[in-house]
Every structure is written in C-alpha cells, then in structure tokens.
Amino acid sequence: MATPKHIVSAAAIVLNDNDEILLIKGPKRGWEMPGGQVEEGESIKRAAIRETKEESGIDIEITKFCGIYQNLKRGICNTLFLGKPVGGELSTSPESLEVGYFPIDKALEMVTLKNFRHRISDCLNPDKHPFYVEF
C-alpha cells in the first residue's frame, strides 16, 4: 500500500469582544486567518490553537467547529473553527509579517484570496455549520 499523500490543516476565525477578526499577513498569501498543518499525533483542534499562538501571539479557546474545505487535486483537508482570545499579546513571527484585529467588513476586503474570504464568511454564518466544501 502506498504512503498517503494527504495534508490536514486547521485554521481559526478568532473574534474578539468587539466582533473584530484576527488576521495575519503572511509573506506569500497576504492577509489570512491563522492556521497551518496538523502535526503527527496532534488533534485538529489543538493544531488550530497552536498555529494561532505561533502566528499571532494570541492564546485562543475554540468555541465551535465550523466545517471542512477539501482540495481534491492537492490532497488537502482544511478544517475550520471559531475561537475567542483568552490571553497573549499580538506579535509577529516568520509566518506573519503583520497581525491585528479588524472589523469584519474591512477584514474581508483585506483578504485577497477569494477562497480564504469564502472560508471566513462560511465560518461567520452559523446557518451553514457544519459545512463540507470540495474543490
């Protein structure tokens, strides 16, 4: 049997008490939600928490599982959660040139990758939960 060539990632849409979204500006894709690859032996929920901390400096609590986007051609399953900040301080990393909280409308304009905008919008619409999107 061949070794699987799938990637599982986890990302969080983090909303603060002012209903602002936490975004990071990556060096390649521009503004996006924090997230990344799930490590071996790690839960997807824990990966979303870890990636958010690594990329933004913010500690979060996951409040809801939203759904999955599956890229069939690239073998990637992107899992998405809602979260809220519970500590930490905004800070950059090698994966994030800038970080900050932004009003929802402004955040959606800042995110230039259409696929990422769709993911954020789907997570912010509880009527769509849980979602499963193949592309």
C-alpha positions in Angstrom: 0.0 0.0 0.0 1.3 3.4 -1.0 2.0 6.0 1.7 -0.8 8.5 1.9 -0.1 11.9 0.5 -2.7 14.0 2.3 -2.3 17.1 4.4 -4.7 18.1 7.2 -4.7 21.7 8.2 -6.5 23.6 10.9 -7.4 27.3 11.0 -9.3 29.6 13.4 -11.5 32.5 12.8 -10.9 34.4 16.0 -13.4 37.1 17.1 -12.7 39.5 20.0 -15.3 41.2 22.2 -15.6 44.0 19.6 -16.6 41.5 16.9 -13.2 42.1 15.1 -11.4 39.3 13.3 -7.8 38.3 14.0 -5.8 38.3 10.8 -2.2 37.7 10.0 -0.3 38.9 6.9 1.8 36.0 5.6 4.8 36.5 3.4 3.3 34.7 0.4 -0.5 34.9 0.6 -1.2 38.2 2.2 -3.8 38.7 4.8 -5.5 35.5 6.1 -6.7 33.7 9.2 -4.1 32.0 11.3 -3.7 28.3 10.7 -1.5 25.5 9.4 -0.6 21.9 9.1 -1.7 19.4 11.8 1.4 17.7 13.3 1.6 13.9 13.7 -0.3 12.8 16.9 -1.9 16.3 17.3 -5.7 16.9 17.3 -7.1 19.3 14.7 -8.5 21.5 17.5 -5.1 21.6 19.3 -3.4 22.5 15.9 -5.7 25.5 15.4 -4.9 26.7 18.9 -1.1 26.2 18.4 -1.0 27.7 15.0 -2.9 30.8 16.2 -0.4 31.3 19.0 2.6 30.7 16.8 1.5 33.1 14.1 -0.2 35.8 16.1 0.9 35.6 19.8 -2.7 35.2 20.8 -4.0 32.3 23.0 -7.4 31.2 22.0 -10.3 29.0 23.1 -12.1 27.1 20.4 -15.8 27.8 20.6 -17.1 25.9 17.6 -16.2 23.5 14.8 -17.4 25.1 11.5 -16.6 22.7 8.7 -14.1 21.4 6.2 -12.8 22.6 2.8 -11.2 19.7 0.8 -8.9 20.4 -2.1 -9.2 17.2 -4.1 -6.3 17.9 -6.5 -3.8 18.8 -3.9 -5.0 16.2 -1.2 -5.5 18.9 1.5 -8.3 18.9 4.1 -8.7 22.3 5.7 -10.6 22.2 9.0 -12.1 25.5 10.3 -13.0 26.6 13.8 -14.4 29.7 15.5 -12.4 30.9 18.5 -12.1 33.7 21.0 -8.9 35.2 22.5 -8.2 34.3 26.1 -4.7 35.7 26.5 -1.4 36.5 24.9 -0.3 39.7 23.0 -0.2 40.4 19.3 3.2 39.6 17.9 4.6 38.7 14.5 6.6 35.6 13.5 8.5 34.3 10.4 5.0 33.2 9.2 3.3 36.6 9.9 4.7 39.9 8.8 1.8 41.8 10.5 -1.0 40.8 12.8 -4.1 42.6 14.1 -7.8 42.7 14.8 -10.0 44.2 12.1 -13.8 44.9 11.7 -15.4 42.1 9.7 -16.2 44.1 6.6 -12.6 45.6 6.5 -11.1 42.1 7.1 -13.0 40.6 4.2 -11.7 43.3 1.9 -8.1 42.8 3.2 -8.1 39.1 2.4 -7.3 39.0 -1.3 -7.6 35.2 -1.8 -11.2 34.5 -2.7 -11.1 31.0 -1.2 -10.0 32.4 2.2 -12.8 35.1 2.1 -15.3 32.3 1.4 -13.9 30.3 4.4 -14.2 33.3 6.7 -17.8 34.0 5.5 -18.8 30.4 5.9 -17.5 30.4 9.5 -19.3 33.6 10.3 -22.6 32.2 9.0 -24.0 29.7 11.7 -26.7 28.6 9.2 -24.0 26.9 7.1 -22.5 24.8 10.0 -21.2 22.3 9.7 -20.1 22.7 6.0 -18.2 20.4 3.7 -16.9 22.0 0.5 -15.0 20.1 -2.2 -13.0 21.8 -4.9 
